[in-house]
């Protein structure tokens, strides 16, 4: 077998085809072109060597590049997962905002619905104020709520609490018997300290501390009307003593003069 066709088990050197080509070209080419041909063969060999070196370098660097690609791929996946969570959180926040806005609208409507009856009750109490007993007015403090133009949630709650407290005090006074020490003015405007026994808000009996004077009072639209009657001093003093438990319980006859409360319909 000729040596040129013998298998050696090694990869054919890359320069052999180029050399064969160069020999063939050299045999056919003029001598003037040999230099150019030699340069061309050198360039081909350099290109082949550069290609082989680049392949070797890529083979060495490929694991690192593959690792970087895998890392970047995982980072992209993680970023997409975080983005999805952010989108879900944003959707939840938007829904919560819509719910809060709806709750605020309902609260505003409830506040408006509640403010109207509170204002009416405050106006009724103010209109009734002159006819209330002086001791009760002192307990309630003022005819005004103190915040007539306040319409915020906190102000509405404060007004409602104040109104309920006043109505409770008024109801307790109206449903019971109250004994207080109070100054009353006689017809000549002489002020005299009296023990006043109020039977609810309908009528009251007063007696001077020395027993020399007595009066019976009823509410009017402008205040309490007191009628002085010294003959009532004895019965009223006995009633006061029984209330204070200074005397045993007994029947006491007192004149009743009933009249409608101011503002009541006939």
Secondary structure, 3 states (H helix, E strand, C coil): CCHHHCCCCCCCCHHHHHHHHHHHHHHHCCHHHHHHHHHHHHHHHHHHHHHHHHHHHHHHHHHHHHHHHHHHHHHHHHHHHHHHHHHHHHHHHHHHHHHHHHHHHHHHHHHHHHHHHHHHHHHHHHHHHHHCCHHHHHHHCCCCCCCCCCCCHHHHHHHHHHHHHHHHHHHHHHHCEEEEEEEEECCCCCEEEEEEEEECCCEEEEEECCCCCEEEEEEECCEEEEEECHHHHHHHHHHHHHHCCCCCCCCCCCCCCCCCCCCCCC
